[in-house]
Every structure is written in C-alpha cells, then in structure tokens.
C-alpha cells in the first residue's frame, strides 16, 4: 500500500481547517453557555419579583385588616343604638392577620436571601433539597392564605363577632368603612395566594430541569 504524501502547502491548509473548526466549536459552546446564563438570570429575576410582590400584597392585606375598625350608630325601631366593629372581634380576621404576617415574613426572608445570591451571581437555588424546602413552604403558605381568605369571606353574620350583642341585619350600611377595609384586605390575600402558587410552579419547573 502506498501512503499519500502531502505537500507542505496541503499540510498547512489542513491545519488551518482544523483550527477553524475547533475555534467554531469553542465559540458555539461559549455562545450557548452565555445564552443559558441569560435565561437563568431572567428566571431568577422573575422569581425575585414575585417574592417582592407577594411581600407587598401581604403587608397591604395585613395593614388594611388591622386598621379595620369603626364606631357608628343605627336606628332600630326608632331607637338610636351605638354600634362598634373591629377586626379583632372575629376569629377569622385574626387568622387572616396571622397568616398574612407569616407570609410577609417568609417572602421577605426569601427575597433577602435570593437578592444576596443574585447580586453575587450565584444560583438562587443551590440544590434540589433547597428547592424542595422552598416549594414546601410556598405550598403551605399558599393553602393557608386560601383558607384565611375563604374563612374571612364566609363571615357574613357579624352580630356575634363583628358587632357584639347587637342585632343588626345590614351592618355594612352604618359601618361601610369597616366593610371596605375588610373586603380589600381579603382581595389582597387572594392575590398573595396566587403569587405564592406561581412561585411554587416555578419551583417545580426548576426541579424538573435539574
């Protein structure tokens, strides 16, 4: 068998082709890695935004509920009777305040830790165990918010809780400010629940990809 001898010019040309192919492979790998980093950073920025929004809505819900109180009077059969309502008169509202405070603290802690890792260019979720822990926390607090919002929404008869020892069929007419505060607080509670559920979905997506 006769081996083919290459001229110096052909050998030089082949070496150039190999160098170009290797350069293209390395360049493609770098571009792919950079794109992956950008995608991860966008996902982490969205996660931090969800945390910030959840903390804000929980604080708003908490603030509106603890300021829900009003004193007024109502005419029943020609008699003017004083009426007074406050959030602490209802166990459902106290439950909502407690859950909202816990969610605000949870969101603030996750936002603080996540922001610190994000600024250091580290991954927001360092391990699968950490991801499962965050997912479990988000799930528990989301269900707690749903429970608190539903319980507060179902409090329609406040003759025993909202207005003590006073029979008043339509208490929202003389105590409209109190009712407005409670209603808006419940709305923000459900918004917080939705944001936590969205965060939990992102946790599942991360776990499915790692």
Secondary structure, 3 states (H helix, E strand, C coil): CCCCCCCHHHHHHHHHHHHHHHHHHHHHHHHHHHHHHHHHHHHHHHHHHHHHHHHHHHHHHHHHHHCCEEEEEEEECCEEEEEEEEHHHCHHHHHHHHHHHHHHHHHHHHHHHHHHHHHCCCCCCCCHHHHHHHHHHHHHHHHHHHHHHHHHHCCCCCCCCCCCCCCCCCHHHHCHHHHHHHHHHHHHHHHHHHHHHHHHHHHHHHHHHC
